């Protein structure tokens, strides 16, 4: 089972005058180490976005909110629960 750290979309990635993407700034990052250890690191989110790890946040909580990236939510399936592919 994979755990996810929370990443925040980096402002320097947004082009000037186009900050409309910031309504979903939270992304999930596959964490191979505790999120606290990854705090501040720049990583690739599961959806492909470049994000900075926010070690004090929990994806289980952030991922169920409206400010989480829809792609990341789908990949991590935080909201589940129509899982039938249990192998
Ligand atoms: Zn994402």
PDB file of the backbone (N, CA, C, O) and the ligand in Angstrom, with CONECT records:
HET     ZN  A 101       1
ATOM      1  N   UNK A   1       0.833  -1.194   0.000  1.00  0.00           N
ATOM      2  CA  UNK A   1       0.000   0.000   0.000  1.00  0.00           C
ATOM      3  C   UNK A   1       0.876   1.254   0.000  1.00  0.00           C
ATOM      4  O   UNK A   1       1.885   1.334   0.700  1.00  0.00           O
ATOM      5  N   UNK A   2       0.465   2.205  -0.789  1.00  0.00           N
ATOM      6  CA  UNK A   2       1.226   3.440  -0.920  1.00  0.00           C
ATOM      7  C   UNK A   2       0.608   4.520  -0.050  1.00  0.00           C
ATOM      8  O   UNK A   2      -0.613   4.656   0.023  1.00  0.00           O
ATOM      9  N   UNK A   3       1.458   5.275   0.600  1.00  0.00           N
ATOM     10  CA  UNK A   3       0.949   6.433   1.328  1.00  0.00           C
ATOM     11  C   UNK A   3       1.220   7.685   0.497  1.00  0.00           C
ATOM     12  O   UNK A   3       2.125   7.706  -0.337  1.00  0.00           O
ATOM     13  N   UNK A   4       0.440   8.702   0.733  1.00  0.00           N
ATOM     14  CA  UNK A   4       0.575   9.919  -0.051  1.00  0.00           C
ATOM     15  C   UNK A   4       0.887  11.111   0.833  1.00  0.00           C
ATOM     16  O   UNK A   4       0.281  11.320   1.884  1.00  0.00           O
ATOM     17  N   UNK A   5       1.846  11.874   0.372  1.00  0.00           N
ATOM     18  CA  UNK A   5       2.125  13.152   1.019  1.00  0.00           C
ATOM     19  C   UNK A   5       1.346  14.220   0.265  1.00  0.00           C
ATOM     20  O   UNK A   5       0.900  13.997  -0.860  1.00  0.00           O
ATOM     21  N   UNK A   6       1.186  15.365   0.884  1.00  0.00           N
ATOM     22  CA  UNK A   6       0.453  16.457   0.253  1.00  0.00           C
ATOM     23  C   UNK A   6       1.435  17.451  -0.349  1.00  0.00           C
ATOM     24  O   UNK A   6       2.369  17.900   0.315  1.00  0.00           O
ATOM     25  N   UNK A   7       1.211  17.791  -1.614  1.00  0.00           N
ATOM     26  CA  UNK A   7       2.060  18.780  -2.265  1.00  0.00           C
ATOM     27  C   UNK A   7       1.256  20.003  -2.640  1.00  0.00           C
ATOM     28  O   UNK A   7       0.073  19.915  -2.969  1.00  0.00           O
ATOM     29  N   UNK A   8       1.915  21.141  -2.583  1.00  0.00           N
ATOM     30  CA  UNK A   8       1.268  22.393  -2.948  1.00  0.00           C
ATOM     31  C   UNK A   8       1.836  22.864  -4.272  1.00  0.00           C
ATOM     32  O   UNK A   8       3.053  22.965  -4.429  1.00  0.00           O
ATOM     33  N   UNK A   9       0.963  23.153  -5.226  1.00  0.00           N
ATOM     34  CA  UNK A   9       1.420  23.616  -6.538  1.00  0.00           C
ATOM     35  C   UNK A   9       2.286  24.848  -6.381  1.00  0.00           C
ATOM     36  O   UNK A   9       1.914  25.795  -5.687  1.00  0.00           O
ATOM     37  N   UNK A  10       3.428  24.836  -7.018  1.00  0.00           N
ATOM     38  CA  UNK A  10       4.381  25.937  -6.838  1.00  0.00           C
ATOM     39  C   UNK A  10       3.955  27.162  -7.629  1.00  0.00           C
ATOM     40  O   UNK A  10       3.682  27.083  -8.826  1.00  0.00           O
ATOM     41  N   UNK A  11       3.903  28.287  -6.944  1.00  0.00           N
ATOM     42  CA  UNK A  11       3.489  29.541  -7.592  1.00  0.00           C
ATOM     43  C   UNK A  11       4.356  29.902  -8.796  1.00  0.00           C
ATOM     44  O   UNK A  11       3.870  30.507  -9.751  1.00  0.00           O
ATOM     45  N   UNK A  12       5.633  29.535  -8.754  1.00  0.00           N
ATOM     46  CA  UNK A  12       6.515  29.934  -9.852  1.00  0.00           C
ATOM     47  C   UNK A  12       6.248  29.141 -11.125  1.00  0.00           C
ATOM     48  O   UNK A  12       6.844  29.400 -12.171  1.00  0.00           O
ATOM     49  N   UNK A  13       5.358  28.185 -11.023  1.00  0.00           N
ATOM     50  CA  UNK A  13       5.014  27.414 -12.199  1.00  0.00           C
ATOM     51  C   UNK A  13       3.855  28.078 -12.958  1.00  0.00           C
ATOM     52  O   UNK A  13       3.643  27.829 -14.145  1.00  0.00           O
ATOM     53  N   UNK A  14       3.130  28.912 -12.251  1.00  0.00           N
ATOM     54  CA  UNK A  14       2.008  29.594 -12.886  1.00  0.00           C
ATOM     55  C   UNK A  14       2.524  30.720 -13.753  1.00  0.00           C
ATOM     56  O   UNK A  14       3.408  31.473 -13.344  1.00  0.00           O
ATOM     57  N   UNK A  15       1.987  30.832 -14.922  1.00  0.00           N
ATOM     58  CA  UNK A  15       2.406  31.941 -15.776  1.00  0.00           C
ATOM     59  C   UNK A  15       1.772  33.238 -15.285  1.00  0.00           C
ATOM     60  O   UNK A  15       0.690  33.248 -14.699  1.00  0.00           O
ATOM     61  N   UNK A  16       2.472  34.308 -15.541  1.00  0.00           N
ATOM     62  CA  UNK A  16       2.008  35.606 -15.059  1.00  0.00           C
ATOM     63  C   UNK A  16       0.633  35.949 -15.601  1.00  0.00           C
ATOM     64  O   UNK A  16       0.356  35.763 -16.786  1.00  0.00           O
ATOM     65  N   UNK A  17      -0.218  36.448 -14.732  1.00  0.00           N
ATOM     66  CA  UNK A  17      -1.552  36.849 -15.151  1.00  0.00           C
ATOM     67  C   UNK A  17      -2.490  35.682 -15.385  1.00  0.00           C
ATOM     68  O   UNK A  17      -3.593  35.841 -15.909  1.00  0.00           O
ATOM     69  N   UNK A  18      -2.029  34.508 -14.986  1.00  0.00           N
ATOM     70  CA  UNK A  18      -2.873  33.332 -15.171  1.00  0.00           C
ATOM     71  C   UNK A  18      -2.803  32.469 -13.927  1.00  0.00           C
ATOM     72  O   UNK A  18      -2.159  31.420 -13.904  1.00  0.00           O
ATOM     73  N   UNK A  19      -3.470  32.930 -12.916  1.00  0.00           N
ATOM     74  CA  UNK A  19      -3.413  32.223 -11.645  1.00  0.00           C
ATOM     75  C   UNK A  19      -4.718  31.482 -11.388  1.00  0.00           C
ATOM     76  O   UNK A  19      -5.071  31.194 -10.245  1.00  0.00           O
ATOM     77  N   UNK A  20      -5.418  31.183 -12.458  1.00  0.00           N
ATOM     78  CA  UNK A  20      -6.730  30.558 -12.298  1.00  0.00           C
ATOM     79  C   UNK A  20      -6.626  29.130 -11.782  1.00  0.00           C
ATOM     80  O   UNK A  20      -7.591  28.587 -11.244  1.00  0.00           O
ATOM     81  N   UNK A  21      -5.460  28.523 -11.947  1.00  0.00           N
ATOM     82  CA  UNK A  21      -5.299  27.136 -11.515  1.00  0.00           C
ATOM     83  C   UNK A  21      -5.252  26.977 -10.006  1.00  0.00           C
ATOM     84  O   UNK A  21      -5.333  25.864  -9.487  1.00  0.00           O
ATOM     85  N   UNK A  22      -5.121  28.095  -9.306  1.00  0.00           N
ATOM     86  CA  UNK A  22      -4.893  27.971  -7.879  1.00  0.00           C
ATOM     87  C   UNK A  22      -6.126  27.586  -7.078  1.00  0.00           C
ATOM     88  O   UNK A  22      -6.090  27.581  -5.848  1.00  0.00           O
ATOM     89  N   UNK A  23      -7.220  27.261  -7.768  1.00  0.00           N
ATOM     90  CA  UNK A  23      -8.388  26.814  -7.026  1.00  0.00           C
ATOM     91  C   UNK A  23      -8.230  25.364  -6.575  1.00  0.00           C
ATOM     92  O   UNK A  23      -8.933  24.908  -5.672  1.00  0.00           O
ATOM     93  N   UNK A  24      -7.316  24.651  -7.198  1.00  0.00           N
ATOM     94  CA  UNK A  24      -7.031  23.275  -6.792  1.00  0.00           C
ATOM     95  C   UNK A  24      -5.526  23.101  -6.590  1.00  0.00           C
ATOM     96  O   UNK A  24      -4.877  22.352  -7.321  1.00  0.00           O
ATOM     97  N   UNK A  25      -4.985  23.788  -5.607  1.00  0.00           N
ATOM     98  CA  UNK A  25      -3.512  23.803  -5.470  1.00  0.00           C
ATOM     99  C   UNK A  25      -2.928  22.571  -4.796  1.00  0.00           C
ATOM    100  O   UNK A  25      -1.708  22.405  -4.783  1.00  0.00           O
ATOM    101  N   UNK A  26      -3.765  21.702  -4.235  1.00  0.00           N
ATOM    102  CA  UNK A  26      -3.243  20.566  -3.475  1.00  0.00           C
ATOM    103  C   UNK A  26      -3.177  19.309  -4.319  1.00  0.00           C
ATOM    104  O   UNK A  26      -4.138  18.940  -4.995  1.00  0.00           O
ATOM    105  N   UNK A  27      -2.026  18.660  -4.266  1.00  0.00           N
ATOM    106  CA  UNK A  27      -1.818  17.449  -5.044  1.00  0.00           C
ATOM    107  C   UNK A  27      -1.289  16.335  -4.152  1.00  0.00           C
ATOM    108  O   UNK A  27      -0.765  16.572  -3.064  1.00  0.00           O
ATOM    109  N   UNK A  28      -1.443  15.118  -4.648  1.00  0.00           N
ATOM    110  CA  UNK A  28      -0.923  13.968  -3.899  1.00  0.00           C
ATOM    111  C   UNK A  28       0.417  13.543  -4.482  1.00  0.00           C
ATOM    112  O   UNK A  28       0.601  13.525  -5.699  1.00  0.00           O
ATOM    113  N   UNK A  29       1.336  13.205  -3.610  1.00  0.00           N
ATOM    114  CA  UNK A  29       2.657  12.735  -4.016  1.00  0.00           C
ATOM    115  C   UNK A  29       2.908  11.390  -3.351  1.00  0.00           C
ATOM    116  O   UNK A  29       2.738  11.241  -2.141  1.00  0.00           O
ATOM    117  N   UNK A  30       3.312  10.418  -4.152  1.00  0.00           N
ATOM    118  CA  UNK A  30       3.641   9.122  -3.563  1.00  0.00           C
ATOM    119  C   UNK A  30       4.777   9.295  -2.582  1.00  0.00           C
ATOM    120  O   UNK A  30       5.850   9.787  -2.932  1.00  0.00           O
ATOM    121  N   UNK A  31       4.534   8.888  -1.362  1.00  0.00           N
ATOM    122  CA  UNK A  31       5.544   9.074  -0.320  1.00  0.00           C
ATOM    123  C   UNK A  31       6.209   7.751   0.004  1.00  0.00           C
ATOM    124  O   UNK A  31       5.562   6.798   0.441  1.00  0.00           O
ATOM    125  N   UNK A  32       7.495   7.712  -0.215  1.00  0.00           N
ATOM    126  CA  UNK A  32       8.250   6.505   0.133  1.00  0.00           C
ATOM    127  C   UNK A  32       8.938   6.685   1.472  1.00  0.00           C
ATOM    128  O   UNK A  32       9.573   5.772   2.001  1.00  0.00           O
ATOM    129  N   UNK A  33       8.793   7.879   2.000  1.00  0.00           N
ATOM    130  CA  UNK A  33       9.302   8.205   3.329  1.00  0.00           C
ATOM    131  C   UNK A  33       8.187   8.955   4.039  1.00  0.00           C
ATOM    132  O   UNK A  33       7.250   9.426   3.395  1.00  0.00           O
ATOM    133  N   UNK A  34       8.277   9.071   5.358  1.00  0.00           N
ATOM    134  CA  UNK A  34       7.254   9.846   6.087  1.00  0.00           C
ATOM    135  C   UNK A  34       7.150  11.268   5.544  1.00  0.00           C
ATOM    136  O   UNK A  34       8.154  11.892   5.198  1.00  0.00           O
ATOM    137  N   UNK A  35       5.932  11.760   5.477  1.00  0.00           N
ATOM    138  CA  UNK A  35       5.684  13.080   4.894  1.00  0.00           C
ATOM    139  C   UNK A  35       6.476  14.168   5.604  1.00  0.00           C
ATOM    140  O   UNK A  35       6.906  15.137   4.979  1.00  0.00           O
ATOM    141  N   UNK A  36       6.668  14.008   6.898  1.00  0.00           N
ATOM    142  CA  UNK A  36       7.406  15.008   7.664  1.00  0.00           C
ATOM    143  C   UNK A  36       8.849  15.117   7.166  1.00  0.00           C
ATOM    144  O   UNK A  36       9.444  16.195   7.188  1.00  0.00           O
ATOM    145  N   UNK A  37       9.399  13.991   6.718  1.00  0.00           N
ATOM    146  CA  UNK A  37      10.771  13.997   6.211  1.00  0.00           C
ATOM    147  C   UNK A  37      10.863  14.648   4.842  1.00  0.00           C
ATOM    148  O   UNK A  37      11.909  15.168   4.456  1.00  0.00           O
ATOM    149  N   UNK A  38       9.757  14.613   4.116  1.00  0.00           N
ATOM    150  CA  UNK A  38       9.739  15.166   2.765  1.00  0.00           C
ATOM    151  C   UNK A  38       9.375  16.641   2.750  1.00  0.00           C
ATOM    152  O   UNK A  38       9.375  17.276   1.695  1.00  0.00           O
ATOM    153  N   UNK A  39       9.068  17.179   3.908  1.00  0.00           N
ATOM    154  CA  UNK A  39       8.595  18.555   3.995  1.00  0.00           C
ATOM    155  C   UNK A  39       9.530  19.523   3.272  1.00  0.00           C
ATOM    156  O   UNK A  39      10.733  19.566   3.529  1.00  0.00           O
ATOM    157  N   UNK A  40       8.943  20.292   2.366  1.00  0.00           N
ATOM    158  CA  UNK A  40       9.738  21.297   1.654  1.00  0.00           C
ATOM    159  C   UNK A  40      10.362  20.802   0.367  1.00  0.00           C
ATOM    160  O   UNK A  40      10.844  21.602  -0.435  1.00  0.00           O
ATOM    161  N   UNK A  41      10.361  19.484   0.155  1.00  0.00           N
ATOM    162  CA  UNK A  41      10.959  18.930  -1.054  1.00  0.00           C
ATOM    163  C   UNK A  41      10.066  19.215  -2.261  1.00  0.00           C
ATOM    164  O   UNK A  41       8.843  19.291  -2.140  1.00  0.00           O
ATOM    165  N   UNK A  42      10.687  19.370  -3.408  1.00  0.00           N
ATOM    166  CA  UNK A  42       9.927  19.532  -4.642  1.00  0.00           C
ATOM    167  C   UNK A  42       9.814  18.165  -5.305  1.00  0.00           C
ATOM    168  O   UNK A  42      10.818  17.513  -5.592  1.00  0.00           O
ATOM    169  N   UNK A  43       8.583  17.747  -5.541  1.00  0.00           N
ATOM    170  CA  UNK A  43       8.355  16.410  -6.062  1.00  0.00           C
ATOM    171  C   UNK A  43       7.340  16.453  -7.192  1.00  0.00           C
ATOM    172  O   UNK A  43       6.705  17.476  -7.449  1.00  0.00           O
ATOM    173  N   UNK A  44       7.206  15.312  -7.858  1.00  0.00           N
ATOM    174  CA  UNK A  44       6.230  15.169  -8.917  1.00  0.00           C
ATOM    175  C   UNK A  44       4.964  14.545  -8.326  1.00  0.00           C
ATOM    176  O   UNK A  44       5.004  13.462  -7.741  1.00  0.00           O
ATOM    177  N   UNK A  45       3.857  15.239  -8.489  1.00  0.00           N
ATOM    178  CA  UNK A  45       2.591  14.707  -7.991  1.00  0.00           C
ATOM    179  C   UNK A  45       2.134  13.562  -8.885  1.00  0.00           C
ATOM    180  O   UNK A  45       2.630  13.398 -10.000  1.00  0.00           O
ATOM    181  N   UNK A  46       1.192  12.778  -8.395  1.00  0.00           N
ATOM    182  CA  UNK A  46       0.729  11.623  -9.159  1.00  0.00           C
ATOM    183  C   UNK A  46       0.067  12.023 -10.478  1.00  0.00           C
ATOM    184  O   UNK A  46      -0.038  11.207 -11.394  1.00  0.00           O
ATOM    185  N   UNK A  47      -0.382  13.288 -10.575  1.00  0.00           N
ATOM    186  CA  UNK A  47      -1.007  13.754 -11.809  1.00  0.00           C
ATOM    187  C   UNK A  47       0.014  14.385 -12.753  1.00  0.00           C
ATOM    188  O   UNK A  47      -0.319  14.756 -13.878  1.00  0.00           O
ATOM    189  N   UNK A  48       1.265  14.504 -12.288  1.00  0.00           N
ATOM    190  CA  UNK A  48       2.304  15.058 -13.143  1.00  0.00           C
ATOM    191  C   UNK A  48       2.678  16.490 -12.842  1.00  0.00           C
ATOM    192  O   UNK A  48       3.580  17.039 -13.474  1.00  0.00           O
ATOM    193  N   UNK A  49       2.003  17.106 -11.889  1.00  0.00           N
ATOM    194  CA  UNK A  49       2.310  18.491 -11.539  1.00  0.00           C
ATOM    195  C   UNK A  49       3.552  18.555 -10.653  1.00  0.00           C
ATOM    196  O   UNK A  49       3.827  17.636  -9.881  1.00  0.00           O
ATOM    197  N   UNK A  50       4.293  19.648 -10.774  1.00  0.00           N
ATOM    198  CA  UNK A  50       5.427  19.881  -9.892  1.00  0.00           C
ATOM    199  C   UNK A  50       4.921  20.578  -8.642  1.00  0.00           C
ATOM    200  O   UNK A  50       4.329  21.655  -8.712  1.00  0.00           O
ATOM    201  N   UNK A  51       5.155  19.960  -7.512  1.00  0.00           N
ATOM    202  CA  UNK A  51       4.623  20.518  -6.274  1.00  0.00           C
ATOM    203  C   UNK A  51       5.692  20.515  -5.188  1.00  0.00           C
ATOM    204  O   UNK A  51       6.718  19.841  -5.286  1.00  0.00           O
ATOM    205  N   UNK A  52       5.415  21.279  -4.172  1.00  0.00           N
ATOM    206  CA  UNK A  52       6.306  21.291  -3.013  1.00  0.00           C
ATOM    207  C   UNK A  52       5.582  20.603  -1.858  1.00  0.00           C
ATOM    208  O   UNK A  52       4.428  20.908  -1.557  1.00  0.00           O
ATOM    209  N   UNK A  53       6.285  19.671  -1.220  1.00  0.00           N
ATOM    210  CA  UNK A  53       5.655  18.885  -0.156  1.00  0.00           C
ATOM    211  C   UNK A  53       5.336  19.757   1.054  1.00  0.00           C
ATOM    212  O   UNK A  53       6.148  20.558   1.516  1.00  0.00           O
ATOM    213  N   UNK A  54       4.142  19.564   1.532  1.00  0.00           N
ATOM    214  CA  UNK A  54       3.662  20.293   2.699  1.00  0.00           C
ATOM    215  C   UNK A  54       3.491  19.228   3.792  1.00  0.00           C
ATOM    216  O   UNK A  54       2.410  18.668   3.975  1.00  0.00           O
ATOM    217  N   UNK A  55       4.576  18.971   4.502  1.00  0.00           N
ATOM    218  CA  UNK A  55       4.637  17.804   5.377  1.00  0.00           C
ATOM    219  C   UNK A  55       3.625  17.757   6.503  1.00  0.00           C
ATOM    220  O   UNK A  55       3.341  16.688   7.043  1.00  0.00           O
ATOM    221  N   UNK A  56       3.080  18.903   6.858  1.00  0.00           N
ATOM    222  CA  UNK A  56       2.171  18.920   7.996  1.00  0.00           C
ATOM    223  C   UNK A  56       0.735  18.592   7.599  1.00  0.00           C
ATOM    224  O   UNK A  56      -0.139  18.454   8.455  1.00  0.00           O
ATOM    225  N   UNK A  57       0.500  18.469   6.288  1.00  0.00           N
ATOM    226  CA  UNK A  57      -0.858  18.156   5.832  1.00  0.00           C
ATOM    227  C   UNK A  57      -1.021  16.662   5.599  1.00  0.00           C
ATOM    228  O   UNK A  57      -0.052  15.955   5.323  1.00  0.00           O
ATOM    229  N   UNK A  58      -2.243  16.197   5.713  1.00  0.00           N
ATOM    230  CA  UNK A  58      -2.523  14.800   5.428  1.00  0.00           C
ATOM    231  C   UNK A  58      -3.410  14.698   4.191  1.00  0.00           C
ATOM    232  O   UNK A  58      -4.437  15.369   4.091  1.00  0.00           O
ATOM    233  N   UNK A  59      -2.998  13.849   3.255  1.00  0.00           N
ATOM    234  CA  UNK A  59      -3.764  13.738   2.015  1.00  0.00           C
ATOM    235  C   UNK A  59      -5.162  13.181   2.263  1.00  0.00           C
ATOM    236  O   UNK A  59      -6.111  13.535   1.564  1.00  0.00           O
ATOM    237  N   UNK A  60      -5.284  12.310   3.257  1.00  0.00           N
ATOM    238  CA  UNK A  60      -6.612  11.750   3.549  1.00  0.00           C
ATOM    239  C   UNK A  60      -7.604  12.861   3.868  1.00  0.00           C
ATOM    240  O   UNK A  60      -8.794  12.767   3.571  1.00  0.00           O
ATOM    241  N   UNK A  61      -7.071  13.923   4.486  1.00  0.00           N
ATOM    242  CA  UNK A  61      -7.955  15.030   4.840  1.00  0.00           C
ATOM    243  C   UNK A  61      -8.079  16.029   3.690  1.00  0.00           C
ATOM    244  O   UNK A  61      -9.181  16.403   3.290  1.00  0.00           O
ATOM    245  N   UNK A  62      -6.934  16.449   3.170  1.00  0.00           N
ATOM    246  CA  UNK A  62      -6.922  17.447   2.097  1.00  0.00           C
ATOM    247  C   UNK A  62      -7.593  16.898   0.838  1.00  0.00           C
ATOM    248  O   UNK A  62      -8.309  17.612   0.136  1.00  0.00           O
ATOM    249  N   UNK A  63      -7.346  15.623   0.569  1.00  0.00           N
ATOM    250  CA  UNK A  63      -7.849  15.013  -0.660  1.00  0.00           C
ATOM    251  C   UNK A  63      -9.361  14.931  -0.733  1.00  0.00           C
ATOM    252  O   UNK A  63      -9.926  14.783  -1.817  1.00  0.00           O
ATOM    253  N   UNK A  64     -10.008  15.024   0.394  1.00  0.00           N
ATOM    254  CA  UNK A  64     -11.459  14.966   0.375  1.00  0.00           C
ATOM    255  C   UNK A  64     -12.069  16.361   0.308  1.00  0.00           C
ATOM    256  O   UNK A  64     -13.289  16.504   0.230  1.00  0.00           O
ATOM    257  N   UNK A  65     -11.227  17.384   0.338  1.00  0.00           N
ATOM    258  CA  UNK A  65     -11.719  18.759   0.253  1.00  0.00           C
ATOM    259  C   UNK A  65     -11.855  19.212  -1.188  1.00  0.00           C
ATOM    260  O   UNK A  65     -11.445  18.507  -2.110  1.00  0.00           O
ATOM    261  N   UNK A  66     -12.432  20.391  -1.378  1.00  0.00           N
ATOM    262  CA  UNK A  66     -12.691  20.864  -2.733  1.00  0.00           C
ATOM    263  C   UNK A  66     -11.470  21.510  -3.369  1.00  0.00           C
ATOM    264  O   UNK A  66     -11.461  21.762  -4.574  1.00  0.00           O
ATOM    265  N   UNK A  67     -10.443  21.781  -2.578  1.00  0.00           N
ATOM    266  CA  UNK A  67      -9.274  22.439  -3.132  1.00  0.00           C
ATOM    267  C   UNK A  67      -8.221  21.442  -3.599  1.00  0.00           C
ATOM    268  O   UNK A  67      -7.124  21.823  -4.007  1.00  0.00           O
ATOM    269  N   UNK A  68      -8.569  20.158  -3.533  1.00  0.00           N
ATOM    270  CA  UNK A  68      -7.612  19.145  -3.983  1.00  0.00           C
ATOM    271  C   UNK A  68      -7.739  18.932  -5.488  1.00  0.00           C
ATOM    272  O   UNK A  68      -8.822  19.055  -6.060  1.00  0.00           O
ATOM    273  N   UNK A  69      -6.618  18.613  -6.112  1.00  0.00           N
ATOM    274  CA  UNK A  69      -6.576  18.363  -7.547  1.00  0.00           C
ATOM    275  C   UNK A  69      -7.456  17.160  -7.909  1.00  0.00           C
ATOM    276  O   UNK A  69      -7.292  16.084  -7.335  1.00  0.00           O
ATOM    277  N   UNK A  70      -8.381  17.331  -8.849  1.00  0.00           N
ATOM    278  CA  UNK A  70      -9.296  16.244  -9.220  1.00  0.00           C
ATOM    279  C   UNK A  70      -8.568  15.011  -9.751  1.00  0.00           C
ATOM    280  O   UNK A  70      -8.965  13.879  -9.475  1.00  0.00           O
ATOM    281  N   UNK A  71      -7.507  15.239 -10.509  1.00  0.00           N
ATOM    282  CA  UNK A  71      -6.756  14.113 -11.054  1.00  0.00           C
ATOM    283  C   UNK A  71      -6.102  13.299  -9.943  1.00  0.00           C
ATOM    284  O   UNK A  71      -6.139  12.068  -9.950  1.00  0.00           O
ATOM    285  N   UNK A  72      -5.512  14.000  -9.001  1.00  0.00           N
ATOM    286  CA  UNK A  72      -4.875  13.317  -7.887  1.00  0.00           C
ATOM    287  C   UNK A  72      -5.909  12.566  -7.057  1.00  0.00           C
ATOM    288  O   UNK A  72      -5.649  11.464  -6.572  1.00  0.00           O
ATOM    289  N   UNK A  73      -7.060  13.158  -6.902  1.00  0.00           N
ATOM    290  CA  UNK A  73      -8.115  12.501  -6.134  1.00  0.00           C
ATOM    291  C   UNK A  73      -8.543  11.208  -6.806  1.00  0.00           C
ATOM    292  O   UNK A  73      -8.797  10.197  -6.152  1.00  0.00           O
ATOM    293  N   UNK A  74      -8.616  11.266  -8.141  1.00  0.00           N
ATOM    294  CA  UNK A  74      -9.040  10.075  -8.862  1.00  0.00           C
ATOM    295  C   UNK A  74      -7.981   8.971  -8.746  1.00  0.00           C
ATOM    296  O   UNK A  74      -8.301   7.804  -8.520  1.00  0.00           O
ATOM    297  N   UNK A  75      -6.740   9.361  -8.904  1.00  0.00           N
ATOM    298  CA  UNK A  75      -5.655   8.382  -8.850  1.00  0.00           C
ATOM    299  C   UNK A  75      -5.553   7.730  -7.474  1.00  0.00           C
ATOM    300  O   UNK A  75      -5.363   6.519  -7.362  1.00  0.00           O
ATOM    301  N   UNK A  76      -5.680   8.537  -6.444  1.00  0.00           N
ATOM    302  CA  UNK A  76      -5.536   7.995  -5.099  1.00  0.00           C
ATOM    303  C   UNK A  76      -6.857   7.445  -4.573  1.00  0.00           C
ATOM    304  O   UNK A  76      -6.890   6.727  -3.574  1.00  0.00           O
ATOM    305  N   UNK A  77      -7.941   7.789  -5.256  1.00  0.00           N
ATOM    306  CA  UNK A  77      -9.259   7.278  -4.891  1.00  0.00           C
ATOM    307  C   UNK A  77      -9.581   7.508  -3.423  1.00  0.00           C
ATOM    308  O   UNK A  77     -10.012   6.600  -2.711  1.00  0.00           O
ATOM    309  N   UNK A  78      -9.363   8.733  -2.992  1.00  0.00           N
ATOM    310  CA  UNK A  78      -9.629   9.063  -1.593  1.00  0.00           C
ATOM    311  C   UNK A  78     -11.095   8.922  -1.272  1.00  0.00           C
ATOM    312  O   UNK A  78     -11.482   8.452  -0.202  1.00  0.00           O
ATOM    313  N   UNK A  79     -11.898   9.340  -2.224  1.00  0.00           N
ATOM    314  CA  UNK A  79     -13.324   9.375  -1.945  1.00  0.00           C
ATOM    315  C   UNK A  79     -13.992   8.033  -2.191  1.00  0.00           C
ATOM    316  O   UNK A  79     -15.145   7.822  -1.813  1.00  0.00           O
ATOM    317  N   UNK A  80     -13.251   7.117  -2.837  1.00  0.00           N
ATOM    318  CA  UNK A  80     -13.751   5.771  -3.140  1.00  0.00           C
ATOM    319  C   UNK A  80     -15.251   5.738  -3.430  1.00  0.00           C
ATOM    320  O   UNK A  80     -15.634   6.578  -4.244  1.00  0.00           O
ATOM    321  N   UNK A  81     -16.143   4.938  -2.924  1.00  0.00           N
ATOM    322  CA  UNK A  81     -15.894   3.590  -2.441  1.00  0.00           C
ATOM    323  C   UNK A  81     -16.459   2.554  -3.413  1.00  0.00           C
ATOM    324  O   UNK A  81     -16.800   1.442  -3.007  1.00  0.00           O
ATOM    325  N   UNK A  82     -16.560   2.919  -4.706  1.00  0.00           N
ATOM    326  CA  UNK A  82     -17.112   1.932  -5.634  1.00  0.00           C
ATOM    327  C   UNK A  82     -16.036   0.994  -6.185  1.00  0.00           C
ATOM    328  O   UNK A  82     -16.006   0.682  -7.376  1.00  0.00           O
ATOM    329  N   UNK A  83     -15.183   0.571  -5.312  1.00  0.00           N
ATOM    330  CA  UNK A  83     -14.106  -0.321  -5.732  1.00  0.00           C
ATOM    331  C   UNK A  83     -14.597  -1.765  -5.857  1.00  0.00           C
ATOM    332  O   UNK A  83     -15.085  -2.368  -4.902  1.00  0.00           O
ATOM    333  N   UNK A  84     -14.450  -2.283  -7.055  1.00  0.00           N
ATOM    334  CA  UNK A  84     -14.806  -3.694  -7.237  1.00  0.00           C
ATOM    335  C   UNK A  84     -13.559  -4.476  -7.659  1.00  0.00           C
ATOM    336  O   UNK A  84     -13.563  -5.705  -7.718  1.00  0.00           O
ATOM    337  N   UNK A  85     -12.485  -3.719  -7.952  1.00  0.00           N
ATOM    338  CA  UNK A  85     -11.273  -4.360  -8.431  1.00  0.00           C
ATOM    339  C   UNK A  85     -10.352  -4.705  -7.268  1.00  0.00           C
ATOM    340  O   UNK A  85      -9.213  -4.240  -7.210  1.00  0.00           O
ATOM    341  N   UNK A  86     -10.839  -5.507  -6.362  1.00  0.00           N
ATOM    342  CA  UNK A  86     -10.025  -5.879  -5.211  1.00  0.00           C
ATOM    343  C   UNK A  86      -9.322  -7.200  -5.465  1.00  0.00           C
ATOM    344  O   UNK A  86      -9.888  -8.277  -5.274  1.00  0.00           O
ATOM    345  N   UNK A  87      -8.079  -7.091  -5.899  1.00  0.00           N
ATOM    346  CA  UNK A  87      -7.332  -8.325  -6.142  1.00  0.00           C
ATOM    347  C   UNK A  87      -6.233  -8.438  -5.111  1.00  0.00           C
ATOM    348  O   UNK A  87      -5.473  -9.405  -5.124  1.00  0.00           O
TER     349      UNK A  87
HETATM  350 ZN    ZN A 101      -2.700  16.734  -9.041  1.00  0.00          ZN
END
